[in-house]
Amino acid sequence: MGIVTPELARARAFAEGLDLVEVSAVADPPVCRIMNYDKFRYEQKKKQHEAKRNQTVVETKEIKFRPKTEEHDLNFKVKSIKKFLIQKNKVKITMRFRGREITYSQSIGLEAMNKITEMLAEEAAIIQPAKMEGRQLVMLVGPK
């Protein structure tokens, strides 16, 4: 329609039985459209709902170990880590040291974390390598 006065635009919208909707207020002159506003809001809401449904939420799961975790238990927990990775979740692997066990953090702890890393080599990408955070050795892995 080009540039028209607000009164003329309102009159045209009223004559067609539609609404005059301001699309861009920052433009000079402001841009308006004649449309059914309720239908427009409905379509916007539908688009937002569809976008929300299609987005994927990545959760961070946590698996806890101790330095003296036996081989079978370690394999069992690695199996659960693989299950989480298949579901496209990140996994935080935590090894907690209690009391005097902290002296083994750099030897037994790192060996165990390296062993876990080798077991997960095909399914996982290391996001954060093993590092000490207080009394815990923490590593973060994600799906490839």
C-alpha positions in Angstrom: 0.0 0.0 0.0 2.9 2.3 0.5 3.1 5.1 3.1 -0.3 6.1 4.4 -1.5 8.0 7.4 -2.5 6.0 10.6 -6.1 7.1 10.3 -6.3 5.8 6.7 -4.6 2.5 7.6 -7.0 2.0 10.6 -10.0 2.7 8.3 -8.8 0.2 5.7 -8.3 -2.5 8.4 -11.8 -1.8 9.9 -13.3 -2.0 6.4 -11.8 -5.4 5.8 -12.7 -6.6 9.3 -9.0 -7.2 10.2 -6.5 -5.7 12.7 -3.8 -3.2 12.1 -0.6 -4.7 13.5 2.7 -2.9 14.0 5.5 -5.1 12.7 8.5 -2.9 13.2 8.4 0.2 15.4 12.0 1.1 15.0 11.7 1.6 11.2 11.2 5.1 9.8 8.2 5.3 9.2 6.9 2.4 11.4 5.9 -0.7 9.4 2.3 -2.0 9.9 0.3 -4.8 8.4 -3.4 -5.5 8.1 -4.0 -9.1 9.3 -6.0 -11.3 11.6 -4.0 -10.8 14.8 -5.5 -13.9 16.6 -4.6 -16.1 13.7 -1.0 -14.6 13.7 -0.6 -15.3 17.4 -1.9 -18.8 17.0 0.6 -19.5 14.3 3.5 -18.0 16.3 2.6 -20.1 19.3 2.4 -23.2 17.1 5.9 -22.5 15.6 7.4 -22.0 19.1 5.8 -25.3 20.3 7.2 -27.1 17.2 10.7 -25.6 17.8 10.6 -26.6 21.5 9.6 -30.2 20.6 12.4 -30.6 18.1 15.2 -29.3 20.4 17.3 -31.9 22.2 18.2 -31.4 25.9 21.6 -32.8 26.8 21.7 -33.9 30.4 24.8 -34.5 32.5 24.8 -37.8 34.2 27.2 -38.7 37.0 28.9 -42.0 37.8 30.9 -42.2 41.1 33.8 -44.5 41.7 36.2 -45.2 44.6 39.9 -45.9 44.1 39.6 -49.5 45.2 36.6 -50.4 43.0 37.0 -54.0 41.7 37.3 -54.9 38.1 33.7 -56.4 37.7 32.1 -53.3 39.3 34.2 -51.0 37.1 33.1 -52.9 34.0 29.5 -52.7 35.2 29.7 -48.9 35.7 31.4 -48.5 32.3 28.5 -50.3 30.7 26.1 -47.7 32.3 28.3 -44.9 31.0 28.0 -46.4 27.5 24.3 -46.5 27.9 24.2 -42.8 28.8 26.4 -41.9 25.9 24.0 -43.8 23.5 21.2 -41.6 24.8 23.3 -38.6 23.8 24.0 -37.5 27.4 27.3 -36.2 28.8 28.7 -38.2 31.7 30.7 -36.8 34.7 33.0 -39.5 36.0 34.0 -38.9 39.7 36.4 -40.8 41.8 36.1 -39.8 45.5 39.0 -40.2 47.9 38.3 -40.5 51.6 40.8 -40.1 54.4 44.3 -41.2 53.6 43.3 -42.5 50.2 44.1 -39.0 48.8 47.8 -40.0 48.7 46.9 -42.4 45.9 45.1 -39.8 43.8 48.0 -39.4 41.3 48.8 -43.1 41.0 45.9 -45.4 41.5 43.3 -42.7 40.7 44.9 -41.7 37.3 45.5 -45.4 36.4 41.8 -46.1 36.9 40.7 -43.1 35.0 43.0 -44.0 32.1 41.6 -47.5 32.1 38.1 -46.1 31.9 39.2 -43.8 29.1 40.6 -46.8 27.1 37.3 -48.7 27.6 35.3 -45.8 26.3 37.7 -44.8 23.5 35.3 -45.8 20.7 32.0 -44.5 22.1 33.1 -41.3 23.9 35.0 -38.1 23.3 36.9 -36.7 26.3 35.5 -33.2 27.0 37.5 -32.6 30.1 40.5 -34.8 31.1 40.8 -36.1 34.6 41.8 -33.4 37.1 41.6 -33.0 40.9 38.8 -30.9 42.4 39.2 -31.0 46.1 39.1 -34.6 47.2 37.7 -35.8 43.9 39.2 -36.8 40.6 36.8 -35.6 37.9 36.6 -36.3 34.2 33.8 -35.3 31.7 33.0 -37.3 28.6 30.4 -36.9 25.9 29.1 -38.8 22.9 31.2 -38.8 19.7 
